Amino acid sequence: MTLLLTTGLRRSELCGLQWTDIDLIQGSIAVNRTYHYIPGNRFFVGRPKTTRSRRVVVLDRNSRAMLVAHRAEAERVAQLLGREIQPSDLVFAREDETPWPPGSYSQLFRRTVRKLWIPARLHDLRHASATLLLSSGVPVRTVSDRRGRSDPGFTLRVYAHLLPNAQAEAAERLAQALPRLAAGARVPVVSP
C-alpha cells in the first residue's frame, strides 16, 4: 500500500510489477504492464492505460529501502521453497509465486481503513499522492509524469483547488526576481 501512495501507481500497475522492473540501485520502478483479474479465475497481463502510462517512477529513499527489504524476504522464502527469484517473477505474489488477485489489495485496504474509521478507497492513495506532491510545490508537469498522465492540464484541472495561493506566490517570486534584474542579472527570455 505504501508504494501506491509514494509512487501514485494504479493498482493494476502495482500488480503487474516484475523484479526486472525494479532498479534497486538507481531507486526506480519501470511501469511496463498491468495485471487484471477477470471473474472465473482468469488473469491477464496487459499494457498500461495509455502510452504515457509506460513510465519510470523514481523512488524516495524509504520506498527504496522497503523494496530492498521485500526483495531480501522474497529471496529467503524462495530459497526455503528450493527456487531462485527470476527477473520475470512478480514483485508482489504469494509464496508459491502465483499472483494475488488485484481485488485482494482493495479488500485488505478496506478492512484496514474500516478498523480506523477512515472513509477511503484504495484508489484514493493515488489521489493522495498527487495531492501531497502538488501541495508540497512539485510542478504539475512532474506530478502528471509520475502518474502516467499524458496531459498535465488534466492533472491541473482535477487538482487546481490545491493551488489557491499560486497567484500570490507567483507575484512574490516575480517581485523577488526584479531587483536581481535591476542589478544587471541576465534573464533568459523565451518567446513563443
PyMOL commands that set and color helices and strands:
alter all, ss='L'
color gray80, all
select helices_A, chain A and resi 2-7+11-15+19-21+51-53+61-80+102-115+124-135+140-147+152-162+166-182
alter helices_A, ss='H'
color red, helices_A
select strands_A, chain A and resi 22-23+28-31+34-38+42-46+55-58
alter strands_A, ss='S'
color yellow, strands_A
deselect
rebuild
show_as cartoon
